[in-house]
């Protein structure tokens, strides 16, 4: 007999392996039963249940005067719940009956129902059904068991294109969206989310908590029964700083302009609130939530004008840049406001003749007259005296070349033109560059939003606020979860005398100069016209302005750009006037009533003074 004793070392190794396996098993058991219990319970629950989501109403969006700009309205979806095996003939009759009111292809609809019946899984046959179709389908519910209509919330913009470039739009999630939000239980592959504008920026706040129909299924995913229907929770409401009447005036002005293209931005100079924000051409955000039947008759492949001119359009500022040049002239100490320059209609720079917009010339003009009449020759002559580097310095102080910081995507910063960028590129600076810089031509570029910030800073004597358009956000239970507030970005430090002279010049622009079309009864208007040369077509028209009523500080500053408008005085100034008048409507009404009352109280024909005869004393 052979003695085959197992060495002690091997036995110990076997026991170690056994203990190790037991420990791993124990740890796995602890993970399943304790640490990951909630996670695995959720997975098991998902295996047992299926959900047909019902989209919650997105939060509403209101203007500052509480006009509803975005709401939700009922949307109806058609669901088929396979209850029991049906004959092919019954399914075909059902498909034929449903296809007529739905306007759907019979074969496609029949195949969807067949597939749902064979797999015993519910299917969404149609969504975003208008009420008239829903009523027709309601009659078929009693005839064909398993057909049901669920109510969801659908985004709706009552005024269509109104404020579209600020509002943005919503759309179905794509693969990129799903990758970013796949861990959020409140989203599914067919959820709709904000794709642009504030709909995208404030998606988290606007998105409500979806409800749904919870179904019990077996291990093969087949429907057993409907468990429950959970109600949705609406999203938070957003109250904007936008003045609905000022916005309407801006959009109407652009629509009636010579080209129908451009932008209007109105700000409150006191704190940076956005009062109006229009970009043309615009688009109807309702287009993105239309159902298949509602798209009938619309042009296929239509490209929507999503380009935001107010934030993304960069243009030469033309003569509105003379506000910056004017500040540079006075602050340089090299130009006295009373000094006069003679404008014969052109300026001879030696190698080239630079023309004034007024071919006949302006004659002899001082600082105020040069700004009021927008005399190019005055700024050619004195721009050289102040120096190009000095003008560039103040262009940067007025935040040209910088985005405003508004909470909207893809804002452009424009371009600062001056000797410094040329030097960085090791390129030359010529006298003609200085002349172009002085009148806002050349390589200087700015957006309408930057132009609005510029004139707002003049209105409040140098303060740049970050523009904001959300006043507050309120949840459905009434709790305010966010309040917009003013944020100072920078200041332009000018001597008080400089501010006074610049504002005097801007007042003269409207009173007797190129901006007389912007006059408003009862208001003191300050503005500047601009006509920007455009190598690709007709010149662009600019106008920037602010206004005061009585002793009150300026409550509105506005910038208007009309693409190919040719003349700021005729194309842009009237739009600015209407926007300002809309913002100041209450103040103007009180002022005009007070003026009328004062005139009525004054005697129409004051009596002439009657001399009193001298009384002679009796002797």
Secondary structure per residue as TSV (DSSP state, phi and psi in degrees):
chain	resnum	aa	ss	phi	psi
A	1	X	-	360.0	132.2
A	2	X	-	-94.4	129.4
A	3	X	-	-87.2	112.5
A	4	X	-	-111.9	73.3
A	5	X	-	-79.2	135.2
A	6	X	-	-81.7	128.6
A	7	X	-	-58.5	146.2
A	8	X	H	-60.5	-34.9
A	9	X	H	-62.1	-39.0
A	10	X	H	-67.6	-40.1
A	11	X	H	-61.1	-42.1
A	12	X	H	-63.5	-37.7
A	13	X	H	-64.5	-41.6
A	14	X	H	-61.6	-43.4
A	15	X	H	-65.2	-38.1
A	16	X	H	-62.3	-43.9
A	17	X	H	-63.1	-39.9
A	18	X	H	-64.6	-45.7
A	19	X	H	-63.4	-39.2
A	20	X	H	-62.8	-43.9
A	21	X	H	-62.8	-40.5
A	22	X	H	-64.2	-40.9
A	23	X	H	-64.1	-43.3
A	24	X	H	-61.0	-41.8
A	25	X	H	-61.8	-41.6
A	26	X	H	-65.3	-43.0
A	27	X	H	-63.3	-41.1
A	28	X	H	-63.6	-38.7
A	29	X	H	-65.1	-42.0
A	30	X	H	-62.7	-40.8
A	31	X	I	-62.7	-42.8
A	32	X	I	-70.3	-42.7
A	33	X	I	-88.8	-25.3
A	34	X	I	-120.5	-65.5
A	35	X	I	-63.8	-50.4
A	36	X	T	-101.5	20.3
A	37	X	H	-57.6	-46.1
A	38	X	H	-63.9	-41.2
A	39	X	H	-63.7	-47.7
A	40	X	H	-73.0	-27.8
A	41	X	H	-65.9	-39.0
A	42	X	H	-64.8	-41.7
A	43	X	H	-63.0	-43.1
A	44	X	H	-63.1	-38.1
A	45	X	H	-66.4	-38.5
A	46	X	H	-66.5	-33.6
A	47	X	H	-68.1	-26.0
A	48	X	H	-92.4	-23.2
A	49	X	E	-125.4	155.3
A	50	X	E	-129.3	153.1
A	51	X	E	-125.2	131.5
A	52	X	E	-100.0	104.7
A	53	X	E	-67.6	143.7
A	54	X	E	-118.3	112.7
A	55	X	-	-61.7	132.0
A	56	X	-	-75.2	153.3
A	57	X	-	-64.7	130.9
A	58	X	-	-69.0	156.0
A	59	X	-	-59.2	147.5
A	60	X	-	-79.4	158.2
A	61	X	E	-123.7	127.3
A	62	X	E	-122.0	152.5
A	63	X	-	-78.0	176.3
A	64	X	T	-64.9	-28.4
A	65	X	T	-96.4	22.9
A	66	X	-	61.3	37.8
A	67	X	-	-87.9	127.4
A	68	X	E	-72.0	117.2
A	69	X	E	-100.6	-24.2
A	70	X	E	-147.2	127.6
A	71	X	E	-135.9	-169.7
A	72	X	E	-127.3	145.6
A	73	X	E	-129.7	158.4
A	74	X	E	-60.2	138.7
A	75	X	E	-128.5	137.9
A	76	X	E	-112.3	132.4
A	77	X	E	-118.3	142.7
A	78	X	E	-98.8	121.9
A	79	X	E	-116.7	141.3
A	80	X	E	-115.2	119.6
A	81	X	-	-103.5	108.0
A	82	X	-	-67.9	117.1
A	83	X	-	-93.9	-42.5
A	84	X	S	-156.2	166.5
A	85	X	-	-57.4	135.0
A	86	X	-	-121.7	152.4
A	87	X	-	-71.3	151.2
A	88	X	H	-57.7	-36.3
A	89	X	H	-65.3	-36.3
A	90	X	H	-67.8	-41.6
A	91	X	H	-65.0	-38.7
A	92	X	H	-65.9	-39.1
A	93	X	H	-65.9	-40.8
A	94	X	H	-61.9	-46.4
A	95	X	H	-62.1	-41.0
A	96	X	H	-66.4	-39.1
A	97	X	H	-68.8	-37.0
A	98	X	H	-77.8	-31.6
A	99	X	H	-62.9	-35.9
A	100	X	H	-62.8	-56.8
A	101	X	H	-67.9	-29.8
A	102	X	H	-75.4	-21.3
A	103	X	T	66.9	28.6
A	104	X	-	-99.4	161.8
A	105	X	-	-71.1	127.4
A	106	X	H	-60.7	-45.2
A	107	X	H	-63.0	-44.3
A	108	X	H	-63.4	-43.6
A	109	X	H	-65.6	-43.4
A	110	X	H	-61.5	-41.3
A	111	X	H	-64.6	-38.5
A	112	X	H	-63.5	-40.8
A	113	X	H	-70.5	-40.6
A	114	X	H	-59.2	-45.3
A	115	X	H	-63.6	-42.8
A	116	X	H	-63.9	-39.6
A	117	X	H	-68.5	-40.4
A	118	X	H	-69.2	-35.5
A	119	X	H	-89.4	-10.7
A	120	X	T	55.9	44.4
A	121	X	-	-124.7	141.1
A	122	X	-	-68.2	155.5
A	123	X	E	-141.4	143.3
A	124	X	E	-88.9	111.4
A	125	X	E	-83.4	-31.2
A	126	X	E	-160.1	154.9
A	127	X	E	-140.3	167.1
A	128	X	E	56.0	44.5
A	129	X	E	-79.1	131.8
A	130	X	-	-69.6	158.5
A	131	X	H	-55.8	-37.5
A	132	X	H	-63.9	-37.4
A	133	X	H	-73.3	-38.3
A	134	X	H	-58.8	-40.2
A	135	X	H	-65.3	-39.0
A	136	X	H	-65.8	-38.8
A	137	X	H	-72.8	-27.7
A	138	X	H	-60.2	-34.1
A	139	X	H	-68.9	-28.3
A	140	X	H	-80.5	-15.7
A	141	X	H	-61.6	-38.4
A	142	X	T	-72.0	-24.5
A	143	X	T	-86.4	-36.7
A	144	X	S	-119.5	95.1
A	145	X	T	-59.6	144.6
A	146	X	T	100.9	-20.6
A	147	X	E	-86.4	128.0
A	148	X	E	-141.4	156.6
A	149	X	E	-118.6	124.8
A	150	X	E	-110.1	149.5
A	151	X	E	-99.9	129.0
A	152	X	E	-125.2	177.2
A	153	X	E	-105.6	135.1
A	154	X	E	-123.6	134.1
A	155	X	E	-65.0	140.2
A	156	X	E	-144.5	132.1
A	157	X	-	-111.6	101.7
A	158	X	T	-58.2	-29.9
A	159	X	T	-106.0	16.2
A	160	X	T	60.0	-118.5
A	161	X	T	-69.6	-7.9
A	162	X	T	-53.5	122.7
A	163	X	T	60.2	26.2
A	164	X	H	-62.2	-37.5
A	165	X	H	-74.3	-18.4
A	166	X	H	-88.8	-42.5
A	167	X	H	-67.0	-42.3
A	168	X	-	77.5	-155.0
A	169	X	-	-157.1	170.2
A	170	X	E	-116.3	159.6
A	171	X	E	-158.3	171.1
A	172	X	E	-68.0	147.8
A	173	X	-	-64.0	139.2
A	174	X	-	-105.2	-174.3
A	175	X	H	-61.4	-39.0
A	176	X	H	-65.3	-43.4
A	177	X	H	-61.7	-43.2
A	178	X	H	-65.8	-37.8
A	179	X	H	-60.9	-39.6
A	180	X	H	-74.8	-26.1
A	181	X	H	-121.1	12.2
A	182	X	T	-61.9	-25.3
A	183	X	T	-84.5	-9.0
A	184	X	-	-84.9	116.3
A	185	X	T	-68.6	-11.8
A	186	X	T	-88.2	4.9
A	187	X	-	-124.1	145.0
A	188	X	-	-128.1	173.1
A	189	X	T	-60.7	-25.8
A	190	X	T	-102.2	14.4
A	191	X	-	-68.2	153.3
A	192	X	E	-106.3	135.1
A	193	X	E	-133.1	165.3
A	194	X	E	-66.9	130.6
A	195	X	-	-108.8	-19.0
A	196	X	S	-157.9	165.0
A	197	X	H	60.8	-154.6
A	198	X	H	-70.0	-21.4
A	199	X	H	-59.0	-35.8
A	200	X	H	-83.3	-45.0
A	201	X	H	-61.1	-38.7
A	202	X	T	-111.7	35.5
A	203	X	H	-57.1	-44.8
A	204	X	H	-59.4	-41.7
A	205	X	H	-76.4	-38.4
A	206	X	H	-75.9	-29.6
A	207	X	-	-69.3	122.7
A	208	X	-	-84.4	-172.5
A	209	X	B	-101.0	115.5
A	210	X	-	-65.0	148.1
A	211	X	E	-98.8	-163.6
A	212	X	E	170.4	167.9
A	213	X	E	-100.8	121.2
A	214	X	E	-97.6	125.6
A	215	X	E	-115.2	142.9
A	216	X	E	-95.1	129.7
A	217	X	E	-125.4	161.0
A	218	X	-	-88.7	-173.2
A	219	X	T	-62.3	-22.4
A	220	X	T	-94.4	4.7
A	221	X	S	84.4	8.8
A	222	X	-	-83.0	145.5
A	223	X	E	-69.3	128.5
A	224	X	E	-99.9	-54.1
A	225	X	E	-163.1	164.3
A	226	X	E	-86.5	122.7
A	227	X	E	-81.9	-54.5
A	228	X	E	-164.4	168.7
A	229	X	E	-123.4	119.0
A	230	X	E	-100.2	134.0
A	231	X	-	-77.4	145.7
A	232	X	-	-77.8	169.1
A	233	X	B	-123.5	120.7
A	234	X	-	-67.2	158.4
A	235	X	-	-75.9	175.3
A	236	X	-	-77.1	148.2
A	237	X	E	-87.6	141.2
A	238	X	E	-111.9	128.0
A	239	X	E	-108.0	118.5
A	240	X	E	-88.0	167.5
A	241	X	S	-88.6	-2.6
A	242	X	-	-66.6	132.0
A	243	X	-	-88.2	116.3
A	244	X	H	-61.3	-36.4
A	245	X	H	-73.9	-37.8
A	246	X	H	-66.9	-38.8
A	247	X	H	-63.6	-42.4
A	248	X	H	-62.1	-40.3
A	249	X	H	-64.6	-39.4
A	250	X	H	-65.1	-47.0
A	251	X	H	-68.9	-39.2
A	252	X	H	-65.3	-39.7
A	253	X	H	-62.9	-44.0
A	254	X	H	-66.7	-39.4
A	255	X	H	-63.3	-33.7
A	256	X	T	-93.0	0.5
A	257	X	S	-70.0	170.6
A	258	X	S	-62.3	-31.1
A	259	X	S	-112.5	-17.5
A	260	X	S	71.3	14.6
A	261	X	-	-128.7	140.9
A	262	X	E	152.0	-157.5
A	263	X	E	-155.6	153.0
A	264	X	E	-134.6	129.6
A	265	X	E	-130.1	125.0
A	266	X	E	-119.4	130.7
A	267	X	E	-122.3	155.3
A	268	X	-	-90.2	112.8
A	269	X	T	-63.4	-17.1
A	270	X	T	-75.4	-29.1
A	271	X	T	-147.4	-4.7
A	272	X	-	92.6	7.3
A	273	X	B	-63.4	138.4
A	274	X	E	-85.4	119.7
A	275	X	E	-97.8	-28.7
A	276	X	E	-151.9	145.0
A	277	X	E	-152.2	100.9
A	278	X	E	-127.9	139.8
A	279	X	E	-135.2	131.5
A	280	X	E	-129.5	138.1
A	281	X	S	-74.0	155.0
A	282	X	-	-113.0	-170.4
A	283	X	-	-147.7	161.6
A	284	X	-	-96.2	111.1
A	285	X	G	-65.8	-14.6
A	286	X	G	-63.7	-21.5
A	287	X	G	-57.9	-28.8
A	288	X	G	-84.4	-6.7
A	289	X	G	-119.1	13.2
A	290	X	-	-71.7	145.0
A	291	X	-	-82.6	173.3
A	292	X	T	-58.2	-45.0
A	293	X	G	-67.3	-32.0
A	294	X	G	-74.3	-18.7
A	295	X	G	-82.3	-7.4
A	296	X	T	-62.1	133.5
A	297	X	T	91.6	-12.3
A	298	X	S	-82.1	146.8
A	299	X	-	-63.7	132.7
A	300	X	T	-74.5	142.0
A	301	X	T	66.9	23.2
A	302	X	-	-67.1	130.4
A	303	X	-	-89.5	120.5
A	304	X	-	-83.9	140.9
A	305	X	-	-78.3	79.2
A	306	X	-	-82.5	-9.5
A	307	X	-	-62.4	123.6
A	308	X	-	-92.1	97.7
A	309	X	H	-60.7	-36.9
A	310	X	H	-62.9	-32.7
A	311	X	H	-110.8	-29.6
A	312	X	H	-107.6	-15.9
A	313	X	-	-82.4	121.9
A	314	X	-	-112.8	129.9
A	315	X	B	-138.7	152.6
A	316	X	-	-61.0	134.3
A	317	X	-	-77.2	-16.7
A	318	X	G	61.2	-141.6
A	319	X	G	-73.7	-11.5
A	320	X	G	-67.7	-19.7
A	321	X	G	-69.5	-17.3
A	322	X	H	-62.8	-17.3
A	323	X	H	-62.9	-44.6
A	324	X	H	-66.6	-46.2
A	325	X	H	-61.1	-39.5
A	326	X	H	-60.8	-42.8
A	327	X	H	-63.2	-41.0
A	328	X	H	-65.2	-40.0
A	329	X	H	-59.6	-50.4
A	330	X	H	-70.4	-38.3
A	331	X	H	-73.9	-22.1
A	332	X	H	-68.0	-26.2
A	333	X	T	79.1	0.9
A	334	X	S	-97.0	-9.8
A	335	X	-	-127.4	121.8
A	336	X	-	-93.0	138.5
A	337	X	T	-61.9	-25.9
A	338	X	T	-84.5	-11.5
A	339	X	-	-64.4	142.1
A	340	X	-	-111.1	147.6
A	341	X	E	-125.2	144.6
A	342	X	E	-97.9	126.5
A	343	X	E	-111.6	108.3
A	344	X	S	-90.2	3.8
A	345	X	S	106.2	-2.4
A	346	X	E	-159.6	167.1
A	347	X	E	-134.3	127.0
A	348	X	E	-90.4	107.8
A	349	X	-	-91.4	8.9
A	350	X	S	98.0	-71.8
A	351	X	S	-87.9	-8.3
A	352	X	S	-158.5	147.9
A	353	X	E	-96.9	124.5
A	354	X	E	-103.5	123.8
A	355	X	E	-90.6	154.0
A	356	X	-	-92.2	152.2
A	357	X	S	-63.3	-28.3
A	358	X	S	-91.3	101.8
A	359	X	T	-60.5	-31.8
A	360	X	T	-77.4	-11.9
A	361	X	-	86.8	161.4
A	362	X	-	-103.8	-2.1
A	363	X	E	72.9	-147.3
A	364	X	E	-87.2	122.4
A	365	X	E	-133.8	146.1
A	366	X	-	-98.7	-167.3
A	367	X	H	-60.7	-52.3
A	368	X	H	-62.9	-43.5
A	369	X	H	-67.0	-38.4
A	370	X	H	-62.7	-39.1
A	371	X	H	-74.2	-41.9
A	372	X	H	-63.3	-40.0
A	373	X	T	-94.1	-1.1
A	374	X	T	54.8	47.7
A	375	X	-	-74.7	114.4
A	376	X	H	-63.6	-41.0
A	377	X	H	-62.5	-39.9
A	378	X	H	-56.6	-43.5
A	379	X	H	-79.0	-27.0
A	380	X	H	-60.2	-52.4
A	381	X	H	-64.2	-51.0
A	382	X	H	-81.7	-20.9
A	383	X	H	-63.8	-37.4
A	384	X	H	-68.0	-37.1
A	385	X	H	-67.5	-40.5
A	386	X	H	-72.2	-34.0
A	387	X	-	99.9	137.1
A	388	X	H	-63.0	-37.9
A	389	X	H	-64.6	-35.0
A	390	X	H	-68.7	-40.5
A	391	X	H	-64.3	-42.8
A	392	X	H	-60.1	-40.3
A	393	X	H	-56.8	-44.8
A	394	X	H	-77.8	-26.4
A	395	X	H	-61.5	-40.5
A	396	X	H	-71.8	-35.7
A	397	X	H	-62.6	-33.6
A	398	X	T	-86.5	17.5
A	399	X	T	65.5	26.0
A	400	X	T	-69.8	144.5
A	401	X	T	86.2	0.3
A	402	X	S	-124.4	139.5
A	403	X	-	-67.9	151.4
A	404	X	-	-70.7	-24.2
A	405	X	-	91.0	9.1
A	406	X	-	-62.4	148.3
A	407	X	S	-79.4	65.6
A	408	X	S	-142.2	146.1
A	409	X	T	-77.2	158.4
A	410	X	T	66.3	29.8
A	411	X	-	-73.2	139.2
A	412	X	-	-95.2	154.7
A	413	X	-	-103.2	-2.3
A	414	X	-	72.2	-157.3
A	415	X	B	-150.4	133.0
A	416	X	-	-93.3	125.9
A	417	X	-	-101.1	128.6
A	418	X	S	178.4	177.6
A	419	X	H	-64.1	-31.0
A	420	X	H	-62.7	-50.0
A	421	X	H	-60.9	-35.0
A	422	X	H	-65.5	-42.5
A	423	X	H	-64.3	-37.6
A	424	X	H	-63.0	-30.5
A	425	X	T	-91.0	4.1
A	426	X	T	56.6	43.6
A	427	X	-	-116.3	166.9
A	428	X	-	-87.1	156.2
A	429	X	-	-118.7	127.7
A	430	X	-	-111.5	165.2
A	431	X	H	-60.3	-36.6
A	432	X	H	-63.2	-31.1
A	433	X	H	-64.7	-41.6
A	434	X	H	-62.6	-41.8
A	435	X	H	-64.9	-42.8
A	436	X	H	-65.4	-41.2
A	437	X	H	-60.1	-41.7
A	438	X	H	-61.5	-27.9
A	439	X	T	-111.7	14.3
A	440	X	T	79.3	23.4
A	441	X	-	-107.9	-164.0
A	442	X	T	78.7	-134.5
A	443	X	T	-96.1	1.5
A	444	X	-	-66.8	130.5
A	445	X	B	-135.1	141.2
A	446	X	B	-148.2	157.6
A	447	X	-	-94.8	160.6
A	448	X	H	-57.3	-34.2
A	449	X	H	-64.0	-41.4
A	450	X	H	-65.5	-38.0
A	451	X	H	-63.9	-38.8
A	452	X	H	-65.6	-40.5
A	453	X	H	-63.9	-37.0
A	454	X	H	-61.6	-51.6
A	455	X	H	-72.0	-29.0
A	456	X	H	-65.5	-38.0
A	457	X	H	-67.0	-34.5
A	458	X	H	-66.4	-38.9
A	459	X	H	-64.1	-36.7
A	460	X	T	-104.9	14.4
A	461	X	T	62.3	49.9
A	462	X	S	109.1	0.6
A	463	X	E	-95.5	128.4
A	464	X	E	-103.9	118.8
A	465	X	E	-100.7	149.1
A	466	X	-	-70.6	122.3
A	467	X	-	-64.2	135.3
A	468	X	B	-137.0	149.4
A	469	X	-	-124.9	-1.3
A	470	X	E	-105.8	117.4
A	471	X	E	-80.1	-44.8
A	472	X	E	-163.2	159.7
A	473	X	E	-125.5	127.6
A	474	X	E	-125.2	129.8
A	475	X	-	-73.2	168.1
A	476	X	T	-64.2	-21.6
A	477	X	T	-87.1	3.6
A	478	X	S	95.3	-6.2
A	479	X	-	-78.1	129.8
A	480	X	E	-83.3	121.3
A	481	X	E	-106.2	-7.0
A	482	X	E	-158.3	140.6
A	483	X	E	-132.6	128.3
A	484	X	-	-69.9	147.8
A	485	X	-	-145.9	160.0
A	486	X	-	-73.9	142.3
A	487	X	-	-137.0	120.3
A	488	X	E	-83.0	127.0
A	489	X	E	-94.6	-42.2
A	490	X	E	-167.1	172.9
A	491	X	E	-134.6	147.7
A	492	X	-	-103.6	117.4
A	493	X	-	-93.2	106.2
A	494	X	-	-121.1	155.8
A	495	X	-	-64.9	145.2
A	496	X	H	-53.0	-37.8
A	497	X	H	-64.5	-34.4
A	498	X	H	-66.0	-46.4
A	499	X	H	-58.6	-44.0
A	500	X	H	-63.0	-42.6
A	501	X	H	-70.1	-40.4
A	502	X	H	-63.0	-44.6
A	503	X	H	-67.6	-35.4
A	504	X	H	-62.3	-42.2
A	505	X	H	-64.2	-41.2
A	506	X	H	-68.0	-32.4
A	507	X	H	-67.3	-39.7
A	508	X	H	-67.1	-29.3
A	509	X	H	-55.8	-43.1
A	510	X	H	-83.8	-36.3
A	511	X	H	-72.8	-40.5
A	512	X	T	-143.8	1.0
A	513	X	S	-105.6	-140.1
A	514	X	T	-79.6	-11.1
A	515	X	T	-107.4	28.7
A	516	X	G	-65.6	-19.7
A	517	X	G	-68.6	-9.4
A	518	X	G	-97.5	4.2
A	519	X	-	-60.0	140.7
A	520	X	-	-130.6	127.4
A	521	X	T	-64.1	127.9
A	522	X	T	93.4	-5.8
A	523	X	S	-123.5	149.6
A	524	X	E	-95.8	115.5
A	525	X	E	-102.7	140.6
A	526	X	E	-129.9	125.5
A	527	X	E	-157.2	173.5
A	528	X	E	-148.0	127.4
A	529	X	E	-84.1	160.3
A	530	X	E	-154.3	138.0
A	531	X	E	-126.6	111.8
A	532	X	E	-98.5	124.8
A	533	X	-	-62.6	140.8
A	534	X	-	-132.2	111.2
A	535	X	T	-68.3	-11.4
A	536	X	T	-101.5	4.8
A	537	X	S	163.7	-153.2
A	538	X	S	-65.8	153.1
A	539	X	-	-62.8	152.9
A	540	X	E	-89.2	147.1
A	541	X	E	-108.0	130.7
A	542	X	E	-120.3	151.6
A	543	X	E	-154.8	130.3
A	544	X	E	-121.9	143.7
A	545	X	E	-161.6	159.4
A	546	X	E	-142.9	167.5
A	547	X	E	-146.0	151.5
A	548	X	E	-126.1	153.0
A	549	X	-	-125.3	118.8
A	550	X	T	64.3	-138.3
A	551	X	T	-93.9	4.3
A	552	X	S	-72.6	146.5
A	553	X	-	-67.4	162.2
A	554	X	-	-61.8	131.6
A	555	X	-	-105.7	-6.6
A	556	X	E	-151.0	137.0
A	557	X	E	-132.2	135.9
A	558	X	E	-134.7	144.0
A	559	X	E	-122.3	133.0
A	560	X	E	-125.4	130.4
A	561	X	E	-123.0	127.6
A	562	X	E	-117.5	111.7
A	563	X	T	-61.6	134.1
A	564	X	T	56.6	27.8
A	565	X	-	-79.0	-12.5
A	566	X	-	73.8	-52.3
A	567	X	-	-133.0	122.8
A	568	X	I	-62.0	-35.0
A	569	X	I	-62.3	-40.1
A	570	X	I	-96.7	-32.2
A	571	X	I	-92.7	-38.1
A	572	X	I	-104.2	-36.6
A	573	X	H	-59.4	-43.6
A	574	X	H	-62.0	-32.8
A	575	X	H	-66.9	-43.9
A	576	X	H	-61.4	-41.3
A	577	X	H	-58.9	-46.3
A	578	X	H	-66.2	-36.8
A	579	X	H	-67.3	-46.3
A	580	X	H	-62.7	-41.6
A	581	X	H	-63.4	-35.2
A	582	X	H	-67.7	-41.3
A	583	X	H	-66.9	-40.5
A	584	X	T	-94.1	17.1
A	585	X	H	-55.0	-42.5
A	586	X	H	-70.0	-44.3
A	587	X	H	-63.9	-40.5
A	588	X	H	-66.8	-37.9
A	589	X	H	-61.9	-44.6
A	590	X	H	-65.0	-41.7
A	591	X	H	-65.1	-44.0
A	592	X	H	-66.7	-38.9
A	593	X	H	-65.1	-39.9
A	594	X	H	-65.4	-40.0
A	595	X	H	-65.0	-41.4
A	596	X	H	-65.0	-41.9
A	597	X	H	-63.8	-38.0
A	598	X	H	-66.8	-40.5
A	599	X	H	-68.2	-36.3
A	600	X	H	-68.9	-32.7
A	601	X	H	-75.9	-24.6
A	602	X	S	-73.4	138.2
A	603	X	-	-62.9	133.0
A	604	X	S	-69.0	-45.0
A	605	X	S	-126.5	86.8
A	606	X	-	-59.9	134.2
A	607	X	-	-63.0	139.6
A	608	X	-	-69.1	148.1
A	609	X	-	-72.1	130.9
A	610	X	-	-99.6	121.2
A	611	X	-	-64.9	137.2
A	612	X	-	-87.9	122.3
A	613	X	-	-64.7	143.2
A	614	X	-	-70.8	138.9
A	615	X	-	-98.6	119.0
A	616	X	-	-84.3	134.8
A	617	X	-	-74.5	139.4
A	618	X	-	-71.5	136.2
A	619	X	-	-89.9	360.0
